Amino acid sequence: MDKFIKTFMAVYETRNFSLAAKQLFISQPSVSVKIHQLEEQLGVVLFERNGHRQVRPTTAATHFYKTAEQLLQTWQQGTQEVQQLAAHPRKNVILGFSQTTSVELLPAIIHSLLADSRFSITIHTMNSEAILQAVIDREIAFGIIEKPIVADYVQQVTIPGDELVLAGNSDETLWLLREPGSGVRHYTDAYLHEQGIVPKQTLVIDSNQSIIGLLAHGIGKTLMSAGVLPATVPQRSLSQQYHRNFYLIGLDHEPNPELIDLRRVMAQTIRQISRK
């Protein structure tokens, strides 16, 4: 495609098939053939011939010239990007985010992740224990979880977290609980034990969004991150121990130095954002 565009632009600019041929280092008949093929493809006459050499652009050619400049620029840029990818192929990297961190942290750091031309990023959303297991099984490179862990061969880096609040109508007897393995469920169980609360009724839901939907309709109460709750949902602050950290986890002996670097940059980015 770029050969047809370059030929058209050369003829348009020189108004001469022979001069265009010299600029392009091809024969004059080749220029004529390419222009004829382009005219057939577009279904319009681009140049009025005045003998074999001199030509005059038609109105269609004048309009097409602006488009041709854009097409050529896009083609050259795309070609360059493909060649760069071929020379330096991106590594596919899967990262795990918990439901809360995918809402609170991911939007703030996604641009820095995508800006690293070494990697092609895929995000999986799962609960904290599932992320830990996926790291151990090498199904994901690393992930962010909401509760501290102790596991062999797994490195844990503490990063700034969030505040858990009691959300919903305090008079409600129905407790909305995340599934076992969730970071929020870990803290909710601790809160219920600390307060000596035995819920009369519980509903286990494996989605923050579903829980928020119920809370917004005045149904149930739960512990949830203040950062993901809409302003319309009633919430009450708890003690300082419910101001929690998040944890960036990955294999302790990661063999790929580029992944170690990505993990380090990710932790630094999150800390910088949290200071603002």
Contacts in CASP RR format, 6 or more apart in sequence:
PFRMAT RR
TARGET T0000
AUTHOR 0000-0000-0000
METHOD contacts of the structure
MODEL  1
MDKFIKTFMAVYETRNFSLAAKQLFISQPSVSVKIHQLEEQLGVVLFERN
GHRQVRPTTAATHFYKTAEQLLQTWQQGTQEVQQLAAHPRKNVILGFSQT
TSVELLPAIIHSLLADSRFSITIHTMNSEAILQAVIDREIAFGIIEKPIV
ADYVQQVTIPGDELVLAGNSDETLWLLREPGSGVRHYTDAYLHEQGIVPK
QTLVIDSNQSIIGLLAHGIGKTLMSAGVLPATVPQRSLSQQYHRNFYLIG
LDHEPNPELIDLRRVMAQTIRQISRK
1 71 0 8 1.000
1 75 0 8 1.000
2 72 0 8 1.000
2 75 0 8 1.000
2 76 0 8 1.000
2 79 0 8 1.000
3 34 0 8 1.000
4 34 0 8 1.000
4 37 0 8 1.000
4 38 0 8 1.000
5 68 0 8 1.000
5 71 0 8 1.000
5 72 0 8 1.000
5 75 0 8 1.000
6 24 0 8 1.000
6 72 0 8 1.000
7 20 0 8 1.000
7 24 0 8 1.000
7 31 0 8 1.000
7 34 0 8 1.000
7 35 0 8 1.000
7 38 0 8 1.000
8 34 0 8 1.000
8 35 0 8 1.000
8 38 0 8 1.000
8 46 0 8 1.000
8 61 0 8 1.000
8 64 0 8 1.000
8 65 0 8 1.000
8 68 0 8 1.000
9 65 0 8 1.000
9 68 0 8 1.000
9 69 0 8 1.000
9 72 0 8 1.000
10 19 0 8 1.000
10 20 0 8 1.000
10 23 0 8 1.000
10 24 0 8 1.000
10 31 0 8 1.000
11 17 0 8 1.000
11 20 0 8 1.000
11 31 0 8 1.000
11 35 0 8 1.000
11 47 0 8 1.000
11 55 0 8 1.000
12 47 0 8 1.000
12 57 0 8 1.000
12 61 0 8 1.000
12 65 0 8 1.000
12 68 0 8 1.000
13 20 0 8 1.000
14 20 0 8 1.000
14 23 0 8 1.000
15 54 0 8 1.000
15 55 0 8 1.000
15 56 0 8 1.000
15 57 0 8 1.000
16 53 0 8 1.000
16 54 0 8 1.000
16 55 0 8 1.000
17 28 0 8 1.000
17 31 0 8 1.000
17 32 0 8 1.000
17 35 0 8 1.000
17 52 0 8 1.000
17 53 0 8 1.000
17 55 0 8 1.000
18 28 0 8 1.000
18 53 0 8 1.000
20 31 0 8 1.000
21 27 0 8 1.000
21 28 0 8 1.000
21 30 0 8 1.000
21 31 0 8 1.000
24 31 0 8 1.000
28 52 0 8 1.000
28 53 0 8 1.000
35 46 0 8 1.000
35 47 0 8 1.000
38 46 0 8 1.000
39 45 0 8 1.000
39 46 0 8 1.000
42 60 0 8 1.000
42 64 0 8 1.000
44 58 0 8 1.000
44 60 0 8 1.000
45 58 0 8 1.000
45 60 0 8 1.000
46 57 0 8 1.000
46 58 0 8 1.000
46 60 0 8 1.000
46 61 0 8 1.000
46 64 0 8 1.000
47 55 0 8 1.000
47 56 0 8 1.000
47 57 0 8 1.000
47 58 0 8 1.000
47 61 0 8 1.000
48 55 0 8 1.000
48 56 0 8 1.000
48 57 0 8 1.000
48 58 0 8 1.000
49 55 0 8 1.000
50 56 0 8 1.000
57 65 0 8 1.000
84 117 0 8 1.000
88 117 0 8 1.000
88 118 0 8 1.000
90 117 0 8 1.000
90 118 0 8 1.000
90 119 0 8 1.000
90 120 0 8 1.000
91 118 0 8 1.000
91 119 0 8 1.000
91 120 0 8 1.000
91 256 0 8 1.000
91 258 0 8 1.000
92 119 0 8 1.000
92 120 0 8 1.000
92 122 0 8 1.000
93 119 0 8 1.000
93 120 0 8 1.000
93 121 0 8 1.000
93 122 0 8 1.000
93 141 0 8 1.000
93 259 0 8 1.000
93 262 0 8 1.000
94 122 0 8 1.000
94 123 0 8 1.000
94 124 0 8 1.000
94 139 0 8 1.000
94 140 0 8 1.000
94 141 0 8 1.000
95 113 0 8 1.000
95 121 0 8 1.000
95 122 0 8 1.000
95 123 0 8 1.000
95 124 0 8 1.000
95 140 0 8 1.000
95 141 0 8 1.000
95 142 0 8 1.000
95 143 0 8 1.000
96 123 0 8 1.000
96 124 0 8 1.000
96 125 0 8 1.000
96 126 0 8 1.000
96 131 0 8 1.000
96 134 0 8 1.000
96 140 0 8 1.000
96 142 0 8 1.000
96 143 0 8 1.000
96 144 0 8 1.000
97 105 0 8 1.000
97 106 0 8 1.000
97 123 0 8 1.000
97 124 0 8 1.000
97 125 0 8 1.000
97 131 0 8 1.000
97 143 0 8 1.000
97 144 0 8 1.000
98 125 0 8 1.000
98 126 0 8 1.000
98 127 0 8 1.000
98 128 0 8 1.000
98 131 0 8 1.000
98 144 0 8 1.000
98 145 0 8 1.000
98 146 0 8 1.000
98 182 0 8 1.000
98 183 0 8 1.000
99 125 0 8 1.000
99 127 0 8 1.000
99 182 0 8 1.000
99 207 0 8 1.000
99 208 0 8 1.000
100 146 0 8 1.000
100 162 0 8 1.000
100 183 0 8 1.000
100 184 0 8 1.000
100 208 0 8 1.000
100 225 0 8 1.000
100 228 0 8 1.000
101 144 0 8 1.000
101 145 0 8 1.000
101 146 0 8 1.000
101 246 0 8 1.000
102 123 0 8 1.000
102 125 0 8 1.000
103 208 0 8 1.000
103 227 0 8 1.000
103 228 0 8 1.000
104 161 0 8 1.000
104 162 0 8 1.000
104 225 0 8 1.000
104 227 0 8 1.000
104 228 0 8 1.000
105 144 0 8 1.000
105 246 0 8 1.000
105 270 0 8 1.000
106 123 0 8 1.000
108 269 0 8 1.000
108 270 0 8 1.000
108 273 0 8 1.000
109 266 0 8 1.000
109 269 0 8 1.000
109 270 0 8 1.000
109 273 0 8 1.000
112 265 0 8 1.000
112 266 0 8 1.000
112 269 0 8 1.000
113 119 0 8 1.000
113 121 0 8 1.000
113 262 0 8 1.000
113 266 0 8 1.000
114 121 0 8 1.000
116 262 0 8 1.000
116 265 0 8 1.000
118 258 0 8 1.000
118 262 0 8 1.000
119 258 0 8 1.000
119 262 0 8 1.000
124 134 0 8 1.000
124 140 0 8 1.000
126 134 0 8 1.000
127 178 0 8 1.000
127 179 0 8 1.000
127 181 0 8 1.000
127 182 0 8 1.000
127 183 0 8 1.000
127 185 0 8 1.000
127 206 0 8 1.000
128 145 0 8 1.000
128 146 0 8 1.000
128 147 0 8 1.000
128 149 0 8 1.000
128 181 0 8 1.000
128 182 0 8 1.000
128 183 0 8 1.000
128 186 0 8 1.000
129 180 0 8 1.000
129 181 0 8 1.000
129 182 0 8 1.000
130 181 0 8 1.000
131 140 0 8 1.000
131 143 0 8 1.000
131 144 0 8 1.000
131 145 0 8 1.000
131 249 0 8 1.000
132 145 0 8 1.000
132 149 0 8 1.000
132 151 0 8 1.000
132 154 0 8 1.000
132 249 0 8 1.000
134 140 0 8 1.000
135 141 0 8 1.000
135 142 0 8 1.000
135 143 0 8 1.000
135 154 0 8 1.000
135 249 0 8 1.000
135 250 0 8 1.000
135 251 0 8 1.000
136 151 0 8 1.000
136 153 0 8 1.000
136 154 0 8 1.000
136 251 0 8 1.000
138 251 0 8 1.000
141 250 0 8 1.000
141 259 0 8 1.000
141 262 0 8 1.000
141 263 0 8 1.000
142 248 0 8 1.000
142 249 0 8 1.000
142 250 0 8 1.000
142 251 0 8 1.000
142 259 0 8 1.000
142 263 0 8 1.000
143 248 0 8 1.000
143 249 0 8 1.000
143 250 0 8 1.000
144 159 0 8 1.000
144 246 0 8 1.000
144 247 0 8 1.000
144 248 0 8 1.000
144 249 0 8 1.000
145 183 0 8 1.000
145 246 0 8 1.000
145 247 0 8 1.000
145 249 0 8 1.000
146 182 0 8 1.000
146 183 0 8 1.000
146 184 0 8 1.000
146 186 0 8 1.000
146 187 0 8 1.000
146 244 0 8 1.000
146 246 0 8 1.000
146 247 0 8 1.000
147 183 0 8 1.000
147 186 0 8 1.000
147 187 0 8 1.000
147 244 0 8 1.000
147 247 0 8 1.000
148 156 0 8 1.000
148 245 0 8 1.000
148 247 0 8 1.000
149 156 0 8 1.000
149 247 0 8 1.000
149 249 0 8 1.000
153 251 0 8 1.000
153 252 0 8 1.000
153 253 0 8 1.000
154 249 0 8 1.000
154 250 0 8 1.000
154 251 0 8 1.000
154 252 0 8 1.000
155 249 0 8 1.000
155 250 0 8 1.000
155 251 0 8 1.000
155 252 0 8 1.000
156 247 0 8 1.000
156 248 0 8 1.000
156 249 0 8 1.000
156 250 0 8 1.000
157 247 0 8 1.000
157 248 0 8 1.000
157 249 0 8 1.000
157 263 0 8 1.000
157 267 0 8 1.000
158 245 0 8 1.000
158 246 0 8 1.000
158 247 0 8 1.000
159 245 0 8 1.000
159 246 0 8 1.000
159 247 0 8 1.000
159 248 0 8 1.000
159 267 0 8 1.000
159 270 0 8 1.000
159 271 0 8 1.000
159 274 0 8 1.000
160 245 0 8 1.000
160 246 0 8 1.000
160 270 0 8 1.000
160 271 0 8 1.000
160 274 0 8 1.000
161 243 0 8 1.000
161 244 0 8 1.000
161 245 0 8 1.000
161 246 0 8 1.000
161 274 0 8 1.000
162 225 0 8 1.000
162 226 0 8 1.000
162 227 0 8 1.000
162 243 0 8 1.000
162 244 0 8 1.000
162 246 0 8 1.000
163 225 0 8 1.000
163 226 0 8 1.000
163 227 0 8 1.000
163 237 0 8 1.000
163 242 0 8 1.000
163 243 0 8 1.000
163 244 0 8 1.000
164 184 0 8 1.000
164 187 0 8 1.000
164 223 0 8 1.000
164 224 0 8 1.000
164 225 0 8 1.000
164 226 0 8 1.000
164 238 0 8 1.000
164 242 0 8 1.000
164 243 0 8 1.000
164 244 0 8 1.000
165 223 0 8 1.000
165 224 0 8 1.000
165 225 0 8 1.000
165 226 0 8 1.000
165 229 0 8 1.000
165 235 0 8 1.000
165 236 0 8 1.000
165 237 0 8 1.000
165 238 0 8 1.000
165 242 0 8 1.000
166 221 0 8 1.000
166 222 0 8 1.000
166 223 0 8 1.000
166 235 0 8 1.000
166 236 0 8 1.000
166 238 0 8 1.000
167 215 0 8 1.000
167 221 0 8 1.000
167 222 0 8 1.000
167 223 0 8 1.000
167 224 0 8 1.000
167 229 0 8 1.000
167 233 0 8 1.000
167 234 0 8 1.000
167 235 0 8 1.000
168 215 0 8 1.000
168 218 0 8 1.000
168 220 0 8 1.000
168 221 0 8 1.000
168 222 0 8 1.000
168 233 0 8 1.000
168 234 0 8 1.000
168 235 0 8 1.000
169 218 0 8 1.000
169 220 0 8 1.000
169 221 0 8 1.000
169 234 0 8 1.000
170 221 0 8 1.000
170 234 0 8 1.000
170 236 0 8 1.000
172 218 0 8 1.000
172 219 0 8 1.000
172 220 0 8 1.000
172 221 0 8 1.000
173 199 0 8 1.000
173 200 0 8 1.000
173 201 0 8 1.000
174 199 0 8 1.000
174 200 0 8 1.000
174 201 0 8 1.000
174 202 0 8 1.000
174 203 0 8 1.000
174 219 0 8 1.000
174 220 0 8 1.000
174 221 0 8 1.000
175 188 0 8 1.000
175 192 0 8 1.000
175 199 0 8 1.000
175 201 0 8 1.000
175 202 0 8 1.000
175 203 0 8 1.000
175 220 0 8 1.000
175 221 0 8 1.000
175 222 0 8 1.000
176 202 0 8 1.000
176 203 0 8 1.000
176 205 0 8 1.000
176 211 0 8 1.000
176 214 0 8 1.000
176 215 0 8 1.000
176 219 0 8 1.000
176 220 0 8 1.000
176 221 0 8 1.000
176 222 0 8 1.000
177 185 0 8 1.000
177 188 0 8 1.000
177 202 0 8 1.000
177 203 0 8 1.000
177 204 0 8 1.000
177 205 0 8 1.000
177 222 0 8 1.000
178 184 0 8 1.000
178 185 0 8 1.000
178 188 0 8 1.000
178 204 0 8 1.000
178 205 0 8 1.000
178 206 0 8 1.000
178 208 0 8 1.000
178 211 0 8 1.000
178 222 0 8 1.000
179 185 0 8 1.000
179 204 0 8 1.000
179 205 0 8 1.000
179 206 0 8 1.000
182 206 0 8 1.000
184 208 0 8 1.000
184 222 0 8 1.000
184 223 0 8 1.000
184 224 0 8 1.000
184 225 0 8 1.000
187 223 0 8 1.000
187 242 0 8 1.000
187 244 0 8 1.000
188 222 0 8 1.000
188 223 0 8 1.000
191 197 0 8 1.000
191 223 0 8 1.000
191 238 0 8 1.000
191 242 0 8 1.000
192 198 0 8 1.000
192 199 0 8 1.000
203 220 0 8 1.000
205 211 0 8 1.000
205 214 0 8 1.000
208 224 0 8 1.000
208 228 0 8 1.000
211 222 0 8 1.000
211 224 0 8 1.000
212 224 0 8 1.000
212 228 0 8 1.000
212 229 0 8 1.000
212 230 0 8 1.000
212 233 0 8 1.000
214 220 0 8 1.000
215 221 0 8 1.000
215 222 0 8 1.000
215 224 0 8 1.000
215 229 0 8 1.000
215 233 0 8 1.000
216 230 0 8 1.000
216 232 0 8 1.000
216 233 0 8 1.000
223 238 0 8 1.000
223 242 0 8 1.000
224 235 0 8 1.000
226 235 0 8 1.000
229 235 0 8 1.000
246 270 0 8 1.000
248 263 0 8 1.000
248 266 0 8 1.000
248 267 0 8 1.000
248 270 0 8 1.000
250 263 0 8 1.000
254 260 0 8 1.000
254 263 0 8 1.000
END
